[in-house]
Amino acid sequence: MAHRAGDVIAELPLHSQTPPEWAAAVLADPVQLLIDHAFLEKKAANNALELMTRWPGDWVEGWVETMTAVARDEAAHLAQVTRLLMKRGGRMARIHKNPYANELRTLVRKGGTGEVLDRLLVSALIEVRSCERFAVLAEVSRDAELAKFYGALYASEMGHYKVFLRLARKVAGRAAADTRWQEMLAAEAHILARQDAGPRIHSGAVGILHEVSRYRHE
């Protein structure tokens, strides 16, 4: 990695940090971790494609182009993950559950600009947490191939989270978007802490996930 995980995490607005012990635990079952990761990339691409035609009431310049670019990136990541997965003798299952993302979606208010804003912020939350987790995985992994793979991904995820946050501010105004963003960051930390442990990108780390009193604005 060009930067240590701590340097990457220090740039992020998350309200909790993932300790290296989490990465060591999930990397013990790399095939299951890759299966989960593949589904995350698939869902991220689908989310961007769905948002592509869900612009707010007033047309937002660059919306379609942005969502198309994000979907293209996520599809490329999916191809990379599935290559690694099949190389290691694994394959995607037919069904995948993501309780972390499902709980985040319960934060979305229904109807009007609030719904669009919240969907953008949930997308940003997933991307920024993924960025942090990839940075930790890259630093902890003793598998050179996986370390290189995760190290290459965190910068892309950081870019995506910033894209979604910029669009949220464009849709709702910076003050309203930032207030809601802080509310959702706090909720995300609690949601993540409640997740079961296991070989998943967004699994919990009961007993080793430490809350930090850091409330930063972008």
C-alpha positions as CSV (number, residue, x, y, z in Angstrom):
1,M,0.0,0.0,0.0
2,A,1.2,3.5,-0.7
3,H,-0.4,4.7,2.6
4,R,-0.9,2.9,5.9
5,A,-4.4,2.0,6.9
6,G,-4.3,4.5,9.7
7,D,-3.5,7.3,7.3
8,V,-6.5,6.4,5.1
9,I,-8.9,6.0,8.1
10,A,-7.8,9.4,9.5
11,E,-9.3,11.0,6.4
12,L,-12.7,9.4,6.8
13,P,-15.7,10.8,8.8
14,L,-16.7,7.5,10.3
15,H,-17.8,7.5,13.9
16,S,-16.1,4.1,14.7
17,Q,-12.9,2.5,13.6
18,T,-12.3,-1.1,12.6
19,P,-9.3,-2.7,14.5
20,P,-6.8,-5.0,12.7
21,E,-8.1,-7.9,14.7
22,W,-11.3,-7.8,12.6
23,A,-9.3,-8.2,9.4
24,A,-7.3,-11.1,10.8
25,A,-10.5,-12.9,11.8
26,V,-12.3,-12.5,8.4
27,L,-9.2,-13.3,6.4
28,A,-9.1,-16.7,8.0
29,D,-11.9,-17.7,5.5
30,P,-10.9,-15.8,2.3
31,V,-13.2,-17.7,0.0
32,Q,-16.3,-16.8,2.0
33,L,-15.1,-13.3,2.3
34,L,-14.7,-13.1,-1.5
35,I,-18.2,-14.5,-2.0
36,D,-19.7,-11.8,0.2
37,H,-17.5,-9.1,-1.5
38,A,-18.7,-10.2,-4.9
39,F,-22.3,-9.7,-3.9
40,L,-21.5,-6.3,-2.5
41,E,-20.1,-5.2,-5.8
42,K,-23.0,-6.6,-7.7
43,K,-25.5,-4.7,-5.5
44,A,-23.4,-1.5,-5.7
45,A,-23.6,-1.6,-9.5
46,N,-27.4,-2.3,-9.4
47,N,-27.9,0.5,-6.9
48,A,-26.1,3.0,-9.2
49,L,-28.1,1.9,-12.2
50,E,-31.4,2.2,-10.3
51,L,-30.4,5.7,-9.0
52,M,-29.6,6.7,-12.6
53,T,-33.3,7.1,-13.3
54,R,-34.3,8.3,-9.8
55,W,-33.0,11.9,-10.1
56,P,-34.9,14.5,-8.0
57,G,-37.9,16.5,-9.3
58,D,-35.5,19.0,-10.9
59,W,-33.0,17.7,-13.3
60,V,-29.5,17.5,-11.8
61,E,-26.7,18.1,-14.3
62,G,-24.2,15.2,-14.4
63,W,-26.5,12.8,-12.6
64,V,-26.8,10.1,-15.3
65,E,-23.2,10.4,-16.2
66,T,-22.1,10.0,-12.6
67,M,-24.3,7.0,-11.9
68,T,-23.2,5.3,-15.1
69,A,-19.5,5.8,-14.2
70,V,-20.1,4.4,-10.7
71,A,-21.9,1.4,-12.1
72,R,-19.1,0.8,-14.5
73,D,-16.5,0.9,-11.7
74,E,-18.5,-1.5,-9.5
75,A,-19.0,-3.9,-12.4
76,A,-15.3,-3.9,-13.0
77,H,-14.7,-4.6,-9.3
78,L,-17.2,-7.5,-9.5
79,A,-15.2,-9.0,-12.4
80,Q,-12.0,-8.7,-10.4
81,V,-13.5,-10.4,-7.3
82,T,-15.1,-13.2,-9.2
83,R,-11.8,-14.0,-11.0
84,L,-10.1,-14.2,-7.6
85,L,-12.9,-16.3,-6.2
86,M,-12.9,-18.8,-9.0
87,K,-9.1,-19.0,-9.0
88,R,-9.4,-20.1,-5.4
89,G,-12.1,-22.8,-6.1
90,G,-15.1,-20.8,-4.9
91,R,-18.3,-19.6,-6.6
92,M,-21.1,-17.3,-5.9
93,A,-24.1,-18.6,-4.1
94,R,-27.7,-18.1,-5.4
95,I,-28.8,-16.2,-2.3
96,H,-27.0,-13.5,-0.3
97,K,-28.1,-11.6,2.7
98,N,-26.6,-8.3,3.9
99,P,-28.2,-7.3,7.2
100,Y,-25.9,-4.3,7.5
101,A,-27.1,-2.7,4.3
102,N,-30.7,-3.7,5.0
103,E,-30.6,-1.9,8.4
104,L,-29.1,1.2,6.7
105,R,-31.9,1.3,4.3
106,T,-34.4,1.5,7.1
107,L,-33.0,5.0,7.7
108,V,-34.3,6.2,4.3
109,R,-37.3,8.6,4.6
110,K,-40.0,7.9,2.1
111,G,-41.2,10.5,-0.4
112,G,-39.8,13.8,-1.9
113,T,-36.3,15.2,-1.7
114,G,-35.7,13.5,1.7
115,E,-35.9,10.1,0.1
116,V,-33.4,11.0,-2.6
117,L,-31.1,12.6,-0.1
118,D,-31.2,9.6,2.2
119,R,-30.6,7.1,-0.6
120,L,-27.5,9.0,-1.6
121,L,-26.3,9.2,1.9
122,V,-26.8,5.5,2.5
123,S,-24.8,4.8,-0.7
124,A,-22.1,7.1,0.7
125,L,-22.1,5.3,4.0
126,I,-21.6,1.9,2.4
127,E,-18.8,3.2,0.2
128,V,-17.0,5.0,3.0
129,R,-17.2,2.0,5.4
130,S,-16.0,-0.3,2.5
131,C,-13.1,2.1,1.9
132,E,-12.1,1.8,5.6
133,R,-12.4,-2.0,5.7
134,F,-10.4,-2.5,2.4
135,A,-7.6,-0.3,3.9
136,V,-7.5,-2.5,7.0
137,L,-7.7,-5.7,5.0
138,A,-4.8,-4.6,2.7
139,E,-2.6,-3.8,5.6
140,V,-3.3,-7.0,7.6
141,S,-3.4,-9.6,4.9
142,R,-0.4,-11.9,4.6
143,D,-1.7,-13.1,1.2
144,A,0.2,-10.8,-1.2
145,E,-2.5,-11.2,-3.9
146,L,-5.3,-10.2,-1.6
147,A,-3.3,-7.4,0.0
148,K,-2.7,-5.9,-3.4
149,F,-6.3,-6.3,-4.5
150,Y,-7.7,-4.6,-1.4
151,G,-5.1,-1.9,-1.5
152,A,-6.1,-1.0,-5.0
153,L,-9.8,-0.9,-4.1
154,Y,-9.9,1.6,-1.2
155,A,-9.1,4.6,-3.3
156,S,-11.9,3.8,-5.7
157,E,-14.4,3.4,-2.8
158,M,-13.2,6.7,-1.3
159,G,-13.9,8.4,-4.6
160,H,-17.4,6.9,-4.8
161,Y,-18.4,8.0,-1.3
162,K,-17.3,11.6,-2.1
163,V,-19.3,11.5,-5.3
164,F,-22.5,10.5,-3.5
165,L,-21.9,13.1,-0.8
166,R,-21.4,15.8,-3.4
167,L,-24.7,14.9,-5.1
168,A,-26.5,14.8,-1.7
169,R,-25.3,18.4,-1.1
170,K,-26.3,19.4,-4.5
171,V,-29.8,18.0,-4.1
172,A,-30.6,19.3,-0.6
173,G,-28.1,22.0,0.0
174,R,-24.9,21.7,2.0
175,A,-26.3,22.6,5.4
176,A,-29.2,20.2,5.3
177,A,-27.2,17.4,3.7
178,D,-24.4,17.7,6.3
179,T,-26.8,17.7,9.2
180,R,-28.4,14.5,7.9
181,W,-25.0,13.0,7.1
182,Q,-23.9,13.4,10.7
183,E,-27.1,11.7,11.9
184,M,-26.6,8.8,9.6
185,L,-22.9,8.4,10.4
186,A,-23.8,8.0,14.1
187,A,-26.5,5.5,13.2
188,E,-24.2,3.6,10.9
189,A,-21.6,3.1,13.7
190,H,-24.4,1.6,16.0
191,I,-25.7,-0.6,13.2
192,L,-22.3,-2.0,12.4
193,A,-21.6,-2.7,16.0
194,R,-24.7,-4.9,16.2
195,Q,-23.7,-7.1,13.3
196,D,-22.7,-10.7,13.9
197,A,-19.1,-11.6,13.4
198,G,-18.1,-13.6,10.3
199,P,-16.2,-13.6,7.0
200,R,-18.1,-10.6,5.5
201,I,-17.0,-7.1,4.5
202,H,-19.5,-5.5,6.8
203,S,-19.5,-8.0,9.7
204,G,-19.4,-6.9,13.3
205,A,-16.4,-7.3,15.5
206,V,-18.0,-7.7,19.0
207,G,-15.5,-6.8,21.7
208,I,-12.9,-5.3,19.4
209,L,-14.8,-2.6,17.5
210,H,-14.1,0.6,19.4
211,E,-16.2,3.7,19.3
212,V,-14.2,7.0,18.8
213,S,-15.4,10.4,19.7
214,R,-14.6,11.9,16.3
215,Y,-17.3,13.8,14.5
216,R,-15.7,15.3,11.5
217,H,-17.3,17.2,8.6
218,E,-16.3,16.7,5.0
